[in-house]
Amino acid sequence: MAKPESCGLGPAFQVIGGKWKALLLWRVHQEPRRFGELKRLIPEISEKMLIQTLREMEADGLVHREVFHQVPPRVEYSATRLGASLDEALVPLANWGTKYAKRLEATQER
């Protein structure tokens, strides 16, 4: 049997793994977002985890961090081409997840 790495799943999950990366990628792919805006959009994430996750995504080439040198300083995060292509690739998986969640809900109602 082929290993997940040989079909591309290993590297893909290595980059997108974790609880918050897909959600953050989706948010910054929609439009550039400031740190505070991301924190408000995803209130469940701690500030420390948001900083760490954005840094990992930037290091992986998924997110671009742009610093505007003004007073007060402003930073915006946006999806890179690579990040946008990954976000688009995740759409079918998100659709599958929605269907699966509905199936689970229907099973629990019985």
C-alpha positions in Angstrom: 0.0 0.0 0.0 1.3 3.5 -0.9 2.3 5.8 1.9 0.3 9.1 2.2 3.5 11.1 1.4 3.7 9.4 -2.0 0.3 10.7 -3.1 0.8 14.2 -1.8 -1.3 14.0 1.3 1.6 13.9 3.7 3.2 17.2 2.6 -0.3 18.8 2.3 -1.3 17.9 5.8 2.1 18.9 7.1 1.6 22.4 5.8 -2.1 22.8 6.7 -2.1 20.7 9.9 -3.4 22.2 13.1 -6.7 23.5 14.3 -6.5 27.1 12.9 -4.5 27.2 9.7 -7.3 26.3 7.2 -9.6 28.8 8.9 -7.0 31.6 8.9 -6.1 30.9 5.3 -9.7 31.1 4.3 -10.0 34.5 6.1 -6.9 36.0 4.5 -7.7 34.6 1.1 -11.0 36.5 1.1 -9.2 39.8 1.7 -6.2 41.2 3.5 -6.8 41.2 7.2 -5.2 43.0 10.1 -4.1 41.1 13.3 -6.9 42.5 15.4 -9.5 41.8 12.8 -8.4 38.1 12.6 -8.6 37.9 16.4 -12.2 39.3 16.3 -13.2 37.0 13.5 -11.9 33.9 15.4 -12.4 34.7 19.1 -11.6 31.1 20.2 -8.0 31.4 19.2 -5.6 32.8 21.8 -3.3 35.7 20.8 -0.2 33.6 21.3 -1.6 30.8 19.0 -2.7 33.4 16.4 0.8 34.9 16.3 2.5 31.4 16.2 0.2 30.1 13.5 0.6 33.2 11.3 4.4 33.0 11.6 4.3 29.3 10.6 2.1 30.1 7.6 4.4 32.9 6.6 7.4 30.6 6.8 5.6 28.0 4.7 4.9 30.6 2.0 1.1 30.6 2.5 0.7 34.1 4.0 2.3 37.4 3.2 2.8 39.8 6.1 3.0 43.5 5.0 4.1 46.1 7.4 2.9 49.7 6.8 5.3 52.2 8.4 2.9 54.7 9.8 1.7 55.8 13.2 0.3 53.7 14.7 2.1 50.8 12.8 -0.2 48.6 10.8 0.3 45.0 9.6 -1.8 43.2 7.1 -1.9 39.5 6.3 -2.9 38.2 2.9 -2.8 34.9 1.0 0.1 34.3 -1.3 -0.5 32.6 -4.7 0.6 29.3 -3.0 -1.8 30.0 -0.1 -4.7 30.9 -2.4 -4.2 27.7 -4.4 -4.2 25.6 -1.2 -7.4 27.4 0.0 -9.0 26.6 -3.3 -7.9 22.9 -3.1 -9.5 22.7 0.4 -13.0 23.7 -0.9 -13.9 20.1 -1.8 -12.7 18.9 1.6 -14.8 21.6 3.3 -17.8 20.5 1.2 -17.3 16.9 2.3 -17.0 18.0 5.9 -20.3 19.8 5.7 -22.0 16.8 4.3 -20.4 14.5 6.9 -21.5 16.9 9.8 -25.1 16.8 8.5 -24.9 13.0 8.4 -23.7 12.8 11.9 -26.4 15.2 13.1 -29.1 13.1 11.4 -27.7 9.9 13.0 -27.7 11.5 16.4 -31.3 12.7 16.0 -32.5 9.1 15.6 
